[in-house]
Amino acid sequence: MGGNILVADDDAAIRTVLSQALSRAGYEVRTTGTAATLWRWVQSGDGDLVITDVVMPDDNAFELLPRMKKLRPELPIIVMSAQNTFMTAIKASERGAYDYLPKPFDLRELVAIVGRAMNEPKNRAKLAAPADLEGMPLVGRSPAMQEIYRALARLMQTDLTVMITGESGTGKELVARALHDYGKRKKGPFVAINMAAIPRDLIESELFGHEKGAFTGANQRSAGRFEQAEGGTLFLDEIGDMPMDAQTRLLRVLQQGEYTTVGGRTPIKTNVRIIAATNKDLRGLIQQGLFREDLYFRLNVVPLRLPPLRERSEDIADLVQHFFGVAASEGLPLKHIEAAALERMKRHRWPGNIRELENLVRRLAALYPQEVISEALVDTELAADSAPLLPGFAQQHMVETSGGKDDDHGTSLACAVERHLSELFKAHGDGLPPPGLYHRVLRELEYPLISAVLAATRGNQIKAAELLGLNRNTLRKKVRDLDIRLMRAPQ
């Protein structure tokens, strides 16, 4: 193998470990604890590869990196950092680093990266730097998120099609926006379309636009999402809900780079980057004949799986702090949280993932006067979320089906609501109702009501809207706002 490697880190233990591991792999290794010595070696032409920590006692590697790359453009530089954020990965990439490794790192992985770097052609071009690095919404330092950050850093300056998978509430649109906002198309539009929120017979028109007179009600020409996203990024959310006819047309666009509007005949060239997302098992849908296999392979060029919150519970503290900060910026009181309360959050399963956590934090900020959020308050809110709709709801159902009388058992819906409100008043601490109570109770009533009717109709929203006495568009909006998972109607 061979080659000379320069290692810079102010931690002597890390220098020793790296020196031993790389020496066993057949490399010559020189180590230093200062950026000044590393820079002197690089100026002298020493080293075939550099491994450096970001924070050094006399300089920051992000300041030194551009100088090293300007002096020796072909020199591969691997950056290590204990500041394990998405922006660290982006900064490393934008300044020309070959790769970025969060601390603590796997020695075998580092040696493998060194091997790849030493054997690649020495003509790697420096990536263009994103102009604005502030406001990045991705939060977390867990190993699972570090893998996401590194993958995103590599994808920023490409036009590769990306398929983002993950449970509802894991932040798929945030990742898609990050790829756009920090990528080469950031000056173009970012256009998102949710396949599950649009009537199936209108999806093709929404995507590709339509001509005047193309169908009943088409009184004028309408631009589709592809046209709106020209030069930028088109995010196809819930791609698993796309009907087969629209899948066929989308495949043709991906293959030929052009489309026609509904009712149109002239092909239109398109220049958009496609990012798709789903919380469904697309391979399972393929086996059921509900999703085209050829389209799947066209979309799944670069797969990114977002971990559910239960797999990255170590990120909860950072996320809570972030969401409290967001709430404070919107005018709510700034809150702090006890360590025991964070531990209680880490034990929760978070079926709604980050969206559920954000909603909880906002409630804690809005509904409670205490500056420090205790474990008891968190436990009260989590218990309310995981319990049935209202106290006595399941018992009420049992009483009614067994022929019992509501007023004999005190389990009518009105009684259940009254008891629930009484508990909320007590939890608020002063016997008064918490702020925002009206909308909160409505939400608690609507979620199980709509979920139950949709389950009874096997996900048929038209039938569910009829049974509920709601307009179809109103029902769709409530399903989206309440984040209700839909069951696919049988074909």
ABEGO torsion letter per residue (X at the ends): XEEBBBBBBABAAAAAAAAAAAAAAGBBBBBBABAAAAAAAAAAGBEABBBBBABBAABBAAAAAAAAAAABAABBBBBBBABBBAAAAAAAAAAGBABBBBOBBBAAAAAAAAAAAAABBBABBBBBBBABABGBABBEABAAAAAAAAAAAAAAABABBBBBBEBBGAGAAAAAAAAAAABAAAABBBBBBBAAABBAAAAAAAAAEBBBGABBGBABBBBBAAAAABGBBBBBBGAAABBAAAAAAAAAAAAAGBBBBBGBABBBBBBBBBBBBBABBAAAAAAAGABBAAAAAAAAABBBBBBBAAAAAAAAAAAAAAAAAAAAAAGBBBBBBBAAAAAAAAABAGAAEAAAAAAAAAAAAAABABABBBAAAAAAAAAAAABBABBGAAAAAAAAAAGBBAAAAGABAAAAAAAAAAAAAAAAGAGBBBBGAAAAAAAAAAAAAAAAAAAAAGGBAAAAAAAAGBBAAAAAAAAAAAGBBBBBBBX
